[in-house]
Amino acid sequence: MGERSDRAPLLDWEEVPSADKPAGADSDSRDRLDSPSNSRSPPALPGRGWSGGPGDPDGCGAPPATSITLQAGADGALRLDAKEHPSDSGPGDVPLEDRMVTWEEKDQIVSVFVVTFNTRTGNMLEWCLPEDMDLEGVEFKAIASGSHRVTTDFIYFRKGSYFGLACFANMAVDSTAERGARMKSVGILSPSYTLLYRYMSFLEHQVRLQLQSPGHYSPLEAFFEDKRALLLPSGHDVISLCPISAWGAAIHHSMHPEMKITHPAGCMSQFIRFFGEQIMVLWKLALLRRRILIFSPPPVGVVCYRVYCCCCLANISIPGVGVAVPEFRPFFYVNVADISALENELSYVACTTEKIFEEKRDLYDVYVDNQNVKTYREGLKPLLRISTADREKYRKLTEQRKMLLYSQEENGDCVSSEEDLFILFFLEQNNRIFQTLSEVAACPDPTLTGESVRAMGLDPHGDRLFLLHLLEIYGFDTLLLSDQLCCS
């Protein structure tokens, strides 16, 4: 067999089957990443984060029936190619709810960079493309505070209107000048975080190369040339290659969140086990669009996944609901350089390794330190109590997880996943609440009674304050609460 060129794996690595990897490939990478071809992990969904224009999806539909791709003609123009695939249900019309629009989004990498730790000057930007890209502060995002205590890590973050993914590595060296350790991070920026996971393995490989052979940038140059985005003259926006009309209608029947990023096996189950019944508290706070800051020492990657899981708690797929409320924005990793940006945010979820943030109480509504969820806002403190209805919902969630795991083990079910179960559980719960609120609001007597509150899956007494906040934030100001719903 002929020897494969150096360029091929770098630019076509997505198409190389995992079986082709050397036997000594980093097993940690495989554990942390679900391959897009892994049948147990749903395909990544299109999206541009919250920065997209009107019509951005909340997610996508159910099992794949329609595939939409962009194809370049001889003139270089991009054209839409939609293909219908037979449904498993047999011939005939397939309901929109039973379809999923799969969008093969064009690679949109706006920058690639290398950050290093210098013993004299600290974190510094070593190299980047394009050379005139504004990357001020990225050196403190790509190498998180406290990273010297870990060997490898990965970090999702936001830089201006872009999202970034950086892979960090720390290698022992016999060098007095480097104080016995060489630390670097290789990262990329994109207008969307939904496809960044595709390049995790590439970045992990490249940071190892940078540690072993500093200054060897040709693979990164070739990568950027192949994946670079088309920037508008202003340099602030990226030309969108996604015709909204092609999938916009189907997205209203969404089942998955737009913020889908690749997660390690068991990410959701780890999230549930880590927080236990406290996830019900986080669910309420996310639905109320509160500013949630999660603190944890490095490694950062697993905490970025907790940010993602928190975002999954607040999905609503009922058209028109939540349009006027602040978007629940994932900032992922933040540091002190982000303080000014966070000051202007009405709603977000982020993580940090810097303990000083706890003292900046005006920056957040809720501070999560390990499993300890706390707030310094008197009006929110009652929401940290777990109600009877919360315990019942948590019991149902854990039972459904057990049934899924049993089905996977006994029946070889490789289609359903814990992520689907987790997302659908809270999506259905949220839809149930707002469907009931909408129905009561349309009644001649728009009064919420104990019966209607229980129909929403809430506790008429323990969830009264949560309900009051919900009515105010989502604009159900015509609804009245029955006098029977007294404080607990």
C-alpha positions in Angstrom: 0.0 0.0 0.0 1.3 3.4 -0.9 2.2 5.8 1.9 -0.4 8.4 2.5 0.7 12.0 2.1 1.1 14.4 5.1 -1.6 16.7 3.7 -4.4 14.2 3.2 -5.1 13.4 6.9 -5.0 17.0 7.7 -7.5 18.2 5.2 -9.6 15.0 4.8 -9.4 13.7 8.3 -13.1 13.8 8.8 -13.4 11.1 6.1 -10.8 8.8 7.6 -12.5 5.9 9.4 -11.6 5.6 13.1 -10.3 2.1 12.3 -7.4 3.6 10.3 -6.0 5.3 13.4 -2.8 3.8 14.8 -3.2 1.3 17.6 -1.5 3.7 20.0 -4.0 6.5 19.3 -4.9 8.5 22.4 -7.8 6.6 24.0 -8.7 9.7 26.0 -9.6 11.4 22.7 -12.0 8.6 21.8 -13.6 8.6 25.2 -14.1 12.4 25.1 -15.5 12.6 21.6 -18.4 10.7 20.0 -17.6 10.4 16.3 -20.2 11.9 14.0 -20.6 8.4 12.6 -21.3 6.8 16.0 -24.7 5.4 15.8 -25.4 6.1 19.5 -24.9 9.8 19.1 -27.3 11.8 17.0 -25.7 13.9 14.2 -24.6 17.4 15.0 -27.2 20.0 14.3 -26.9 23.1 12.3 -27.0 26.5 14.0 -25.1 29.6 14.4 -25.4 30.0 18.2 -27.5 33.0 19.3 -25.7 35.3 16.8 -27.7 34.0 13.9 -30.5 36.0 12.3 -34.3 35.6 12.5 -35.5 32.1 11.9 -32.6 30.4 13.6 -33.5 26.9 14.8 -34.1 25.7 18.3 -33.1 22.3 17.1 -34.1 19.7 14.6 -36.8 17.1 14.2 -36.8 13.4 14.7 -35.4 10.4 12.6 -33.7 11.4 9.4 -35.9 11.5 6.3 -34.6 14.5 4.4 -31.0 15.4 3.6 -30.1 18.8 2.3 -26.7 19.6 1.0 -24.9 22.4 -0.8 -23.2 21.6 -4.0 -20.9 23.8 -6.0 -21.5 24.0 -9.7 -19.0 24.5 -12.4 -19.3 28.3 -11.9 -18.5 27.9 -8.2 -22.0 28.9 -7.2 -23.6 27.1 -4.3 -26.9 25.3 -5.0 -29.3 23.5 -2.8 -29.7 19.8 -3.2 -32.6 18.2 -1.3 -33.0 14.4 -1.3 -36.0 12.5 0.0 -35.3 9.2 1.8 -37.9 6.6 2.4 -39.3 6.5 5.8 -39.3 3.3 7.9 -43.0 3.6 8.3 -43.5 2.7 4.7 -44.8 4.6 1.6 -47.1 7.5 1.8 -46.8 11.0 3.3 -44.5 11.3 6.2 -45.6 13.8 8.9 -43.3 16.7 9.5 -42.8 15.7 13.1 -41.3 12.4 11.8 -38.7 14.1 9.7 -35.4 15.6 10.5 -33.7 18.1 8.3 -30.0 17.3 8.3 -27.9 20.3 7.2 -24.3 19.8 6.1 -23.1 23.2 7.1 -20.1 24.6 5.3 -16.9 24.8 7.3 -16.6 28.4 8.7 -13.3 28.8 10.5 -12.4 32.5 10.8 -9.1 32.0 12.6 -6.6 29.4 13.8 -4.0 30.2 16.5 -1.3 28.9 18.8 -1.0 30.2 22.4 2.0 29.5 24.6 3.0 30.1 28.2 6.2 32.1 28.5 8.0 32.0 31.8 8.8 35.7 31.7 5.7 37.2 30.1 3.0 34.6 30.9 0.3 33.6 28.4 1.0 35.0 24.9 -0.2 34.6 21.3 2.5 32.8 19.5 1.1 32.6 16.0 -2.2 33.1 14.1 -4.0 33.3 10.8 -5.2 35.6 9.5 -2.4 37.8 10.9 -4.6 40.9 11.2 -7.4 39.0 13.2 -8.3 40.7 16.5 -7.4 38.0 19.0 -6.8 40.3 22.0 -7.3 38.3 25.2 -7.6 34.9 23.5 -4.3 33.8 25.2 -6.2 33.8 28.5 -9.1 31.8 27.2 -7.1 29.2 25.4 -4.9 28.5 28.5 -7.2 28.8 31.5 -6.1 30.0 34.9 -4.7 27.0 36.8 -4.1 24.9 33.7 -0.5 24.2 34.8 -2.0 21.6 37.2 -3.3 19.4 34.4 -1.7 17.6 31.5 -4.4 18.0 28.8 -7.6 19.9 28.5 -10.0 21.5 26.0 -11.9 24.7 26.3 -15.0 26.2 24.6 -15.2 29.9 24.8 -16.6 33.1 23.2 -14.5 35.8 21.6 -16.6 38.8 20.5 -19.2 37.5 18.1 -17.3 34.2 17.6 -17.0 30.9 19.4 -13.7 29.2 20.0 -12.4 25.7 20.8 -8.8 25.3 22.0 -6.9 22.1 23.0 -4.3 22.5 25.7 -1.3 20.3 26.6 1.4 20.4 29.1 4.7 18.5 28.5 7.6 18.1 30.8 10.9 19.2 29.2 14.5 19.2 30.3 14.9 23.0 30.1 15.8 25.5 32.8 14.5 28.4 30.7 11.1 26.7 30.5 11.2 25.7 34.2 10.7 22.1 33.3 7.4 22.4 31.5 6.2 23.5 28.1 2.6 24.6 27.8 0.7 25.4 24.6 -2.8 25.5 23.2 -4.0 25.3 19.6 -7.4 26.8 18.8 -9.9 27.9 16.2 -12.7 30.5 16.0 -16.0 30.1 14.2 -19.3 32.0 14.1 -21.0 28.8 15.4 -20.1 26.4 18.2 -22.2 23.6 16.8 -19.5 22.2 14.5 -16.4 23.0 16.5 -16.3 19.4 17.8 -15.4 18.2 14.4 -11.9 19.6 14.9 -11.2 18.3 18.4 -9.0 15.5 17.3 -7.1 17.7 14.8 -6.4 20.3 17.5 -5.3 17.7 20.0 -2.9 16.3 17.5 -1.6 19.7 16.5 -1.0 20.8 20.1 1.1 17.7 20.7 3.1 18.5 17.5 3.6 22.1 18.7 5.0 20.8 22.0 7.4 18.4 20.2 8.3 20.7 17.3 7.6 24.3 18.2 7.2 26.7 15.3 6.0 24.1 12.8 2.9 25.8 11.4 2.5 24.4 7.9 -0.3 21.9 8.9 -2.2 24.7 10.5 -1.8 26.9 7.5 -3.0 24.2 5.2 -6.0 23.5 7.5 -7.0 27.2 7.6 -6.7 27.5 3.8 -9.1 24.6 3.4 -11.6 25.5 6.1 -11.6 29.3 6.2 -14.9 31.2 6.1 -16.0 33.8 3.7 -15.9 37.1 5.6 -17.9 40.2 4.6 -15.9 43.3 3.9 -16.6 44.6 7.4 -14.9 41.6 8.8 -17.5 41.2 11.5 -19.9 38.8 9.8 -19.7 35.6 7.9 -21.7 34.9 4.7 -24.4 32.4 5.7 -24.6 29.4 3.4 -27.8 28.1 5.1 -31.1 28.9 3.3 -33.4 29.4 6.2 -36.5 28.6 4.1 -35.1 25.1 3.5 -35.6 24.0 7.0 -37.2 26.8 9.0 -40.7 25.3 9.0 -39.5 21.9 10.2 -37.5 23.3 13.0 -40.7 24.4 14.8 -41.2 20.7 15.5 -37.8 20.6 17.1 -36.7 17.8 19.4 -33.1 18.8 20.1 -31.5 22.1 21.1 -29.5 24.3 18.7 -26.6 24.3 21.1 -25.8 20.7 20.5 -22.1 20.0 20.8 -20.3 16.7 20.9 -20.2 15.3 24.4 -18.3 12.5 26.0 -20.0 9.2 26.5 -22.2 9.5 29.6 -22.1 13.3 29.6 -25.7 13.7 30.5 -25.8 10.9 33.1 -22.7 12.4 34.7 -24.5 15.7 34.9 -27.5 14.1 36.5 -25.4 12.1 39.0 -23.2 15.1 39.8 -26.1 17.5 40.7 -28.7 14.9 41.7 -32.1 16.6 42.6 -30.3 20.0 42.2 -30.8 19.8 38.5 -34.4 20.7 39.1 -33.2 23.9 40.8 -31.0 24.6 37.8 -33.9 23.8 35.5 -36.1 26.5 37.1 -33.3 29.1 37.1 -32.5 28.3 33.4 -36.2 28.6 32.5 -36.3 32.0 34.3 -33.3 33.1 32.2 -31.1 33.8 35.2 -27.4 34.5 35.0 -25.7 31.3 36.0 -21.9 31.1 36.7 -20.3 27.7 37.4 -17.0 27.6 39.2 -14.6 24.7 39.1 -10.8 24.2 39.1 -9.3 22.8 35.9 -9.8 20.7 33.8 -12.2 23.1 32.1 -13.6 20.8 29.4 -15.9 18.8 31.6 -17.3 22.1 33.1 -18.0 23.4 29.5 -20.2 20.3 29.1 -22.1 21.3 32.3 -22.7 24.7 30.6 -24.1 22.8 27.6 -26.3 20.6 29.8 -27.7 23.6 31.6 -28.6 25.1 28.2 -30.5 21.9 27.4 -32.8 22.5 30.4 -34.5 25.7 29.0 -35.8 24.6 25.5 -39.3 25.4 24.5 -40.7 24.4 21.1 -44.2 26.0 21.3 -44.2 28.7 18.5 -44.4 32.3 19.9 -43.5 31.4 23.5 -40.3 33.0 24.8 -39.8 35.3 21.9 -39.6 38.4 24.1 -37.5 37.0 26.9 -33.7 37.2 27.0 -31.9 34.4 25.2 -30.2 31.9 27.4 -26.7 32.4 26.1 -23.9 29.9 26.6 -20.6 31.8 27.2 -18.7 28.6 28.1 -15.3 29.5 29.7 -14.9 33.1 31.0 -12.1 34.9 32.9 -11.6 38.3 34.4 -11.1 39.8 30.9 -14.8 39.0 30.2 -16.1 41.0 33.2 -17.1 44.0 31.0 -19.0 41.8 28.6 -20.8 39.9 31.3 -21.9 43.2 32.9 -24.1 43.8 29.9 -25.7 40.4 29.7 -29.3 39.8 30.9 -29.1 36.0 30.7 -26.3 33.6 30.3 -24.6 30.4 31.6 -20.8 30.2 31.8 -18.0 28.6 33.7 -14.8 29.8 35.2 -11.7 28.6 37.1 -11.2 32.0 38.8 -12.5 32.2 42.3 -12.5 36.0 42.3 -15.7 35.9 40.4 -17.6 34.9 43.5 -16.9 38.3 44.9 -18.4 40.0 41.7 -22.0 39.5 42.8 -23.4 42.0 40.4 -22.2 39.8 37.5 -24.4 36.8 38.3 -27.7 35.7 39.8 -26.6 32.2 40.7 -23.2 30.8 41.6 -22.5 27.1 41.4 -19.5 25.8 43.3 -19.3 22.0 42.7 -22.8 20.8 43.7 -23.4 23.9 45.8 -26.0 26.1 44.1 -26.3 29.5 45.8 -27.5 33.0 45.3 -27.1 36.3 47.1 -30.4 37.6 45.8 -33.1 37.4 48.5 -35.9 37.1 45.9 -34.3 33.9 44.4 -33.3 32.1 47.6 -36.7 30.3 48.0 -36.2 28.9 44.5 -33.2 26.9 45.7 -35.6 24.7 47.8 -36.5 21.4 46.2 -40.3 21.0 46.1 -42.4 17.8 46.2 -43.0 18.1 42.5 -39.3 18.5 41.9 -38.6 15.2 43.6 -41.3 13.5 41.6 -39.9 14.8 38.4 -36.4 13.7 39.3 -37.7 10.2 40.2 -39.4 10.0 36.8 -36.2 11.1 35.0 -34.1 8.5 36.8 -36.6 5.8 36.1 -36.7 6.6 32.4 -32.9 6.5 32.4 -32.9 3.1 34.0 -35.4 1.8 31.4 -33.3 3.2 28.6 -30.1 1.6 29.9 -31.9 -1.7 30.3 -33.2 -1.5 26.8 -29.7 -0.7 25.5 -28.2 -3.6 27.3 -30.9 -6.2 26.7 -32.2 -5.3 23.3 -29.1 -3.7 21.8 -30.9 -0.4 21.3 -28.3 1.8 19.7 -30.7 4.5 18.4 -32.0 6.0 21.6 -29.5 7.9 23.7 -29.4 9.5 27.2 -29.0 12.9 25.6 -32.2 12.4 23.7 -34.0 11.3 26.9 -32.6 14.2 28.9 -33.4 16.9 26.3 -36.9 15.5 25.6 -37.8 15.2 29.3 -37.2 18.9 30.0 -38.6 20.0 26.6 -41.8 18.2 27.2 -42.0 19.5 30.8 -41.5 23.1 29.5 -44.0 22.7 26.8 -46.5 21.3 29.3 -46.1 24.4 31.4 -46.5 26.9 28.7 -49.3 25.0 26.9 -51.3 25.0 30.2 -50.6 28.7 30.7 -51.7 29.6 27.2 -54.9 27.6 27.6 -55.8 29.2 31.0 -55.0 32.7 29.6 -57.5 32.1 26.8 -60.3 31.2 29.3 -63.0 33.8 30.3 -61.7 33.4 33.9 -57.9 33.4 33.5 -57.1 32.1 37.0 -54.5 29.5 37.8 -55.9 27.0 40.3 -54.2 24.3 42.2 -55.5 21.8 39.6 -54.1 23.7 36.7 -50.7 24.1 38.5 -50.6 20.4 39.1 -51.4 19.8 35.4 -48.2 21.6 34.7 -46.2 19.2 36.9 -45.7 21.9 39.5 -46.3 22.1 43.3 -49.2 24.5 44.0 -47.5 25.6 47.2 -43.7 25.0 46.8 -43.6 26.3 43.3 -45.7 29.4 43.8 -42.8 31.9 43.7 -41.3 30.2 40.6 -44.7 30.5 38.9 -44.9 34.2 39.8 -41.5 34.8 38.3 -42.5 32.8 35.2 -45.6 34.7 34.6 -43.8 38.0 34.8 -40.8 37.1 32.6 -42.9 35.4 29.9 -45.5 38.1 29.8 -48.6 36.2 31.1 -49.6 39.3 33.0 -53.3 38.7 32.5 -53.2 35.5 34.5 -54.3 35.5 38.1 -53.3 33.2 40.9 -55.9 31.6 43.0 -55.9 32.5 46.7 -55.6 28.8 47.4 -52.0 29.0 46.1 -50.5 30.3 49.3 -46.8 30.4 50.2 -45.3 27.3 51.6 
